[in-house]
């Protein structure tokens, strides 16, 4: 196994409070292995060099985990790609390039049906 560059972090996101989940849901979220810069934002230059290492795992109660890659479209829009063959399984992040990945901050992701807000639970070295 290849050692990850120093900038890579394991970021855990869980569903924040929303209608239908007034307490949030720690069993619904994402594990990201992504490069972060000195301000804890996604590092586009590191991502470009190590795209295949930028992994995402989506977990939800009663469903199999979904494994994908963090991708970036021209213009800087970040998204999660679960199957390179299909474009309808992508999940778009809302302003992910501007978000700071530090515990307690919020991140929004559109799962194809609705926008959901997740809280950053932890950021650790993988």
Secondary structure, 3 states (H helix, E strand, C coil): CCCCCCCEEEEEEEECCECCECCCEEEEEEEEEEEECCCCCECHHHHHHCHHHCEEEEECCCCCCEEEEEEECCCCCEEEECCCCCCCCCEEEECCCCCCCCCCCEEEEECCCCEEEEEEEEEECC
